[in-house]
């Protein structure tokens, strides 16, 4: 009888243990997010990024993101027959997942941005722009990306510190005619419960606000201080290398001009970040590259403008 009881107890322990491990709420999940910000048309190092990402995909789930300003800064991209297309083409080939509209995404004008948007295999997001009656498709405010058993939601925000009394991004006003913008702080509250609605593991602000922020100007620091429901902030616009934590929210930037690649390794449990590691990969020093992507870059670089 005692032997039977011991067997039953052991069975119950094993059953409960297995049940806990099978529960998606308590399961430990791994994710790596690679990101760039303020690339400004620099494409030279994309072949190195492809090599890095392909290695990581052999080990874990990967998301690739841009936190804005892909365009403006390199005549190879800006003066291409299709302005900006080399950038979008390479991002497609690297299988980027998501990008927020930065202020310099509007530099080519609405019609060209529409074309690049339609050619992109990744999602453009921005919560505080309204395309109105223009040709530009209305960007989604947020997007949830699924990787196996992971659901990661990104909310996109762009700064509005340009002309017209700070009601548009820092770009040429005539390039944005017909678009309307809201101050970021005027729209964020309506997305406070998106993580719950989407059933997401993490809720990330993909921000092109700049790092600091003060007074009426919202930046990543004030974003973390005032809106504690974000799990993570991936920033851009201020061209900085950032690795800090404000209000228990990690904030990152990777610099600018594709000199670096940001790598965030995340351990997730109970829909929270259990631990993370940030690495800034110096692409100028990185030696390995993907030969196919390198050939495509060389073709773009050698094409007469």
PLY file of the C-alpha trace (Angstrom):
ply
format ascii 1.0
element vertex 305
property float x
property float y
property float z
element edge 304
property int vertex1
property int vertex2
end_header
0.00 0.00 0.00
2.82 2.39 0.93
4.51 1.64 -2.39
1.32 2.51 -4.29
0.97 5.78 -2.38
4.58 6.70 -3.12
4.02 6.00 -6.82
0.88 8.15 -6.85
2.66 11.03 -5.08
5.56 10.81 -7.53
3.11 10.81 -10.45
1.39 13.93 -9.11
4.71 15.76 -8.68
5.74 14.94 -12.25
2.29 15.89 -13.59
2.25 19.26 -11.82
5.82 19.97 -12.93
4.99 19.20 -16.56
1.84 21.31 -16.38
3.85 24.30 -15.17
6.42 23.87 -17.92
3.70 23.64 -20.57
2.00 26.81 -19.37
2.92 29.58 -21.84
2.61 32.13 -19.05
5.41 30.59 -17.00
7.60 29.32 -19.82
10.97 31.02 -20.17
11.37 32.40 -23.70
14.40 33.73 -25.55
14.50 36.50 -28.14
17.19 38.59 -29.80
16.32 42.00 -31.24
18.75 43.59 -33.67
18.20 47.26 -34.45
19.60 50.26 -36.27
18.77 53.94 -35.99
19.60 57.07 -37.97
21.18 55.13 -40.84
20.81 58.09 -43.24
21.37 56.14 -46.42
24.59 54.41 -45.39
24.46 50.89 -46.84
28.10 49.72 -46.76
27.77 47.53 -43.66
24.55 45.70 -44.50
26.49 42.64 -45.73
28.07 42.38 -42.27
24.68 42.68 -40.59
23.36 39.84 -42.76
26.21 37.59 -41.61
25.60 38.43 -37.94
21.85 37.90 -38.15
22.09 34.60 -39.99
24.35 33.20 -37.25
21.93 34.32 -34.53
18.90 32.83 -36.31
20.51 29.41 -35.97
20.24 29.76 -32.17
17.10 31.71 -31.29
14.16 33.83 -32.42
15.21 37.10 -34.04
13.46 40.41 -34.75
15.13 43.14 -36.83
13.99 46.75 -36.38
14.76 50.31 -37.45
13.96 53.23 -35.19
13.86 55.80 -37.96
15.76 58.00 -40.41
16.71 55.45 -43.02
17.00 58.09 -45.74
18.90 61.34 -46.44
22.68 61.35 -46.18
24.09 59.26 -49.02
23.76 60.25 -52.71
23.93 56.57 -53.70
20.57 56.11 -51.99
19.11 59.62 -52.17
19.85 60.16 -55.88
19.05 56.66 -57.04
16.69 56.38 -60.02
14.14 55.36 -57.41
15.03 57.54 -54.45
15.61 55.47 -51.35
15.07 52.13 -53.07
18.56 50.68 -52.41
17.87 51.00 -48.68
14.49 49.27 -48.87
15.86 46.58 -51.17
18.66 45.69 -48.77
16.35 45.74 -45.76
14.02 43.35 -47.58
16.93 41.02 -48.32
17.96 41.08 -44.66
14.34 40.38 -43.67
13.77 43.41 -41.48
10.53 43.08 -39.54
9.57 46.63 -38.64
10.50 50.32 -38.88
9.13 53.52 -37.40
8.82 56.57 -39.62
11.56 59.06 -38.74
11.44 62.73 -39.66
13.78 62.20 -42.64
11.54 59.51 -44.10
9.49 62.45 -45.43
12.41 64.16 -47.22
11.59 62.68 -50.63
7.96 63.74 -50.48
4.76 61.81 -49.88
4.45 60.12 -53.28
7.95 58.65 -53.15
7.49 57.56 -49.54
4.32 55.79 -50.66
6.30 53.90 -53.31
9.00 52.85 -50.85
6.29 51.84 -48.39
4.65 49.60 -50.96
7.99 47.99 -51.90
8.90 47.18 -48.31
8.36 43.66 -47.01
8.54 45.02 -43.47
5.95 47.09 -41.60
6.15 50.87 -41.18
4.46 52.11 -38.02
3.72 55.52 -36.52
0.98 56.36 -34.02
1.03 60.14 -34.38
0.70 60.74 -38.13
-2.51 60.94 -40.15
-2.13 60.53 -43.89
-5.49 62.21 -44.55
-6.33 62.45 -48.25
-2.73 62.11 -49.42
-1.45 59.20 -51.50
0.46 57.77 -48.54
-1.17 54.72 -46.93
-2.09 55.27 -43.31
0.64 53.65 -41.18
-0.50 51.40 -38.39
0.10 52.82 -34.93
1.42 49.53 -33.64
2.24 46.07 -34.89
2.48 42.72 -33.14
5.18 40.42 -34.46
4.92 36.70 -33.79
7.98 34.47 -33.64
7.02 30.89 -32.75
5.48 31.18 -29.26
6.42 34.87 -28.82
4.24 37.91 -29.44
6.05 41.26 -29.38
4.14 44.51 -29.91
5.83 47.69 -31.17
4.30 51.18 -30.95
5.79 53.74 -33.34
6.33 57.42 -32.43
7.98 60.28 -34.34
9.04 63.66 -32.96
7.05 66.79 -33.86
9.60 69.46 -33.02
9.87 70.99 -36.48
8.39 74.17 -37.91
4.77 75.35 -37.77
4.95 75.83 -34.00
6.19 72.32 -33.34
3.31 70.52 -35.04
5.33 68.60 -37.64
8.56 66.58 -37.65
11.90 68.24 -38.35
11.72 68.09 -42.15
10.72 70.36 -45.05
7.08 71.38 -44.47
6.22 71.33 -48.19
7.29 67.69 -48.35
4.57 66.81 -45.84
1.64 68.85 -47.15
-1.63 67.08 -46.44
-0.26 65.07 -43.53
-1.22 65.97 -39.98
0.71 65.08 -36.86
-0.21 64.82 -33.21
2.15 65.55 -30.37
3.31 62.11 -29.16
2.13 62.77 -25.62
-1.38 63.40 -26.95
-1.78 59.92 -28.42
0.15 57.52 -26.19
-2.53 57.10 -23.52
-4.96 55.53 -25.98
-2.48 52.69 -26.50
-1.83 51.97 -22.82
-3.65 48.61 -22.83
-2.39 47.27 -26.16
-0.18 44.66 -24.52
-3.20 43.14 -22.81
-5.43 43.40 -25.88
-2.84 41.74 -28.09
-1.87 39.16 -25.48
1.74 40.14 -26.06
4.81 39.00 -24.19
6.43 42.45 -24.47
5.34 45.98 -25.39
8.12 48.03 -26.98
8.22 51.71 -27.93
9.97 52.07 -31.29
10.78 55.72 -30.85
12.10 58.45 -33.09
11.75 61.09 -30.38
15.37 61.58 -29.34
16.84 60.60 -26.01
16.29 63.41 -23.53
13.12 65.43 -23.56
12.14 68.24 -21.24
9.19 70.50 -20.66
6.73 70.04 -23.51
9.19 68.01 -25.61
8.84 64.28 -25.14
12.00 62.16 -25.42
12.85 58.60 -24.48
13.71 59.56 -20.90
10.41 61.34 -20.29
8.62 58.59 -22.20
9.91 56.06 -19.69
9.16 58.34 -16.74
5.58 59.14 -17.73
4.41 55.96 -19.47
5.50 52.98 -17.35
3.63 50.34 -19.34
6.43 49.93 -21.88
8.79 47.02 -21.30
11.54 48.46 -23.49
12.34 51.56 -25.56
14.38 51.37 -28.76
15.17 54.94 -29.73
16.55 57.13 -32.45
16.78 60.72 -33.75
19.48 61.99 -31.37
22.31 59.94 -32.94
23.56 58.66 -29.59
24.83 55.42 -28.15
22.43 54.73 -25.30
22.32 51.83 -22.87
20.50 52.87 -19.73
17.45 52.19 -17.58
14.87 54.77 -16.55
11.92 53.86 -14.33
12.87 50.18 -14.71
12.56 50.47 -18.51
15.70 49.73 -20.57
16.43 52.35 -23.26
18.79 51.79 -26.19
20.21 53.58 -29.21
23.00 52.34 -31.49
24.56 55.62 -32.65
24.18 56.56 -36.32
25.22 56.07 -39.95
25.32 52.27 -39.64
28.62 52.28 -37.79
27.06 49.98 -35.19
24.39 47.35 -34.82
22.39 47.12 -31.61
21.83 43.63 -30.23
19.43 43.00 -27.34
19.29 39.46 -25.95
16.13 38.98 -23.90
14.96 36.32 -21.49
11.19 36.63 -21.04
8.96 35.05 -18.40
5.40 35.83 -17.31
5.21 38.54 -19.99
8.09 40.45 -18.44
11.79 40.83 -19.11
13.50 38.47 -16.69
16.99 39.48 -17.86
18.67 41.14 -20.83
22.06 41.79 -22.35
22.86 44.68 -24.69
25.76 44.52 -27.11
26.88 47.29 -29.43
28.49 45.60 -32.42
31.11 47.78 -34.12
30.40 47.08 -37.79
33.44 49.00 -39.01
35.67 46.50 -37.19
33.60 43.40 -37.94
35.34 41.37 -40.65
32.85 38.74 -41.79
30.18 39.47 -44.39
27.59 37.86 -46.62
29.07 37.72 -50.14
25.74 37.92 -51.97
24.68 41.08 -50.14
28.18 42.51 -50.57
27.89 42.07 -54.35
24.54 43.88 -54.39
25.95 46.75 -52.32
28.94 47.05 -54.65
26.60 47.26 -57.63
24.69 50.11 -55.99
27.89 51.88 -54.99
29.34 51.66 -58.51
26.17 52.68 -60.33
26.66 56.16 -61.87
24.43 58.81 -60.32
0 1
1 2
2 3
3 4
4 5
5 6
6 7
7 8
8 9
9 10
10 11
11 12
12 13
13 14
14 15
15 16
16 17
17 18
18 19
19 20
20 21
21 22
22 23
23 24
24 25
25 26
26 27
27 28
28 29
29 30
30 31
31 32
32 33
33 34
34 35
35 36
36 37
37 38
38 39
39 40
40 41
41 42
42 43
43 44
44 45
45 46
46 47
47 48
48 49
49 50
50 51
51 52
52 53
53 54
54 55
55 56
56 57
57 58
58 59
59 60
60 61
61 62
62 63
63 64
64 65
65 66
66 67
67 68
68 69
69 70
70 71
71 72
72 73
73 74
74 75
75 76
76 77
77 78
78 79
79 80
80 81
81 82
82 83
83 84
84 85
85 86
86 87
87 88
88 89
89 90
90 91
91 92
92 93
93 94
94 95
95 96
96 97
97 98
98 99
99 100
100 101
101 102
102 103
103 104
104 105
105 106
106 107
107 108
108 109
109 110
110 111
111 112
112 113
113 114
114 115
115 116
116 117
117 118
118 119
119 120
120 121
121 122
122 123
123 124
124 125
125 126
126 127
127 128
128 129
129 130
130 131
131 132
132 133
133 134
134 135
135 136
136 137
137 138
138 139
139 140
140 141
141 142
142 143
143 144
144 145
145 146
146 147
147 148
148 149
149 150
150 151
151 152
152 153
153 154
154 155
155 156
156 157
157 158
158 159
159 160
160 161
161 162
162 163
163 164
164 165
165 166
166 167
167 168
168 169
169 170
170 171
171 172
172 173
173 174
174 175
175 176
176 177
177 178
178 179
179 180
180 181
181 182
182 183
183 184
184 185
185 186
186 187
187 188
188 189
189 190
190 191
191 192
192 193
193 194
194 195
195 196
196 197
197 198
198 199
199 200
200 201
201 202
202 203
203 204
204 205
205 206
206 207
207 208
208 209
209 210
210 211
211 212
212 213
213 214
214 215
215 216
216 217
217 218
218 219
219 220
220 221
221 222
222 223
223 224
224 225
225 226
226 227
227 228
228 229
229 230
230 231
231 232
232 233
233 234
234 235
235 236
236 237
237 238
238 239
239 240
240 241
241 242
242 243
243 244
244 245
245 246
246 247
247 248
248 249
249 250
250 251
251 252
252 253
253 254
254 255
255 256
256 257
257 258
258 259
259 260
260 261
261 262
262 263
263 264
264 265
265 266
266 267
267 268
268 269
269 270
270 271
271 272
272 273
273 274
274 275
275 276
276 277
277 278
278 279
279 280
280 281
281 282
282 283
283 284
284 285
285 286
286 287
287 288
288 289
289 290
290 291
291 292
292 293
293 294
294 295
295 296
296 297
297 298
298 299
299 300
300 301
301 302
302 303
303 304
